[in-house]
Amino acid sequence: MNTVHVRYFASIREALGTGEQVQLPAGTSVSTLRDRLIERSPAHAAALARGKALRCALNQALCEETAVVSEGAEVAFFPPVTGG
């Protein structure tokens, strides 16, 4: 099992706090991590819902949800940024 550090930003941080550590099997994708987090609680399900547009980063670089998470990785979830 790999320990992964999950961080939340903006409205997700307001709903779930700053982050948490998660144990995942080797070879787990960001998408699977998101699904596991959604299952944790109603608050997680609402903040990370599949219908919501979210951005993700792996080790501080934007990534697709197909990216594979390794031991000690940091995965961040945040809403898309809009400009004006």
N, C-alpha and C positions, 0 to 999 in steps of 0.2 A: 504494500500500500504506500502511496505517495502522500505526503502532507503538502497541501496547497493553501496559499494565503489568498483569501478573497477580499477585495476592497470594493466599497460602494461609494458613489459620488452623487451629489445634487439631490434630487427628489428620492432616489433610491436610498441614499444615506439617511435621509430624514425618516424613511419608513423602517429601515433595517439596522441602522447604526453604521459604524465605520467599517466593519468587516468581521470576518471570522476565519477560522482554520477548518479545512475539510480534508478528510481522508478519502483518497480515490485509488482505484486500481490503476496500475501502470497502463499507459496507452489511452487514457480517457481524454475525450475531446472537450473543448469549451462548451459545446452544445449539450453534451451529456452532463457536464457539471451544472449547467443552467437548469436542466431538467431535475436533477437531484435537489438543487436548492429550492426549486418550485414546490417540491414535495415536502419540504421541511415544516412549513406553517402557512396559514392563510395570508399572513403578511408577506411572506416570500412569494407566494403564488400571485398576489396582486402586484407586487413591485416588479417581478421578473416575468410576468405573463408572456406567453408566446405571441399574443396579438400586439404587444407593445414593441415599438421600435427602440432597440437598445444598441449601444455600441459596446464593444469589449476590447480589452487590451491584455496582452500576455507579456509579462515582464516589461511593462511600460511602452510597448509598441502596439499600435492598433492591429487587430487581427480579425480573421473570420472565425466563425464558430466551429469550423472544421479543424482548427489548430489543436495540436495535441499538447496536453499539460504534463510537465515533468515534475519530478521531486523538487520541492522548495520553490516552485514557480509562484508568481503573483499574477492573479487574474483580477481585472477590474471591470466593473459594469457601471455604465453611466448612460443617461439619456442623450440623444443626439443634440448637438448644440445648434441653435438657430441664431442668425445674426440679423442685424437691422441697421 
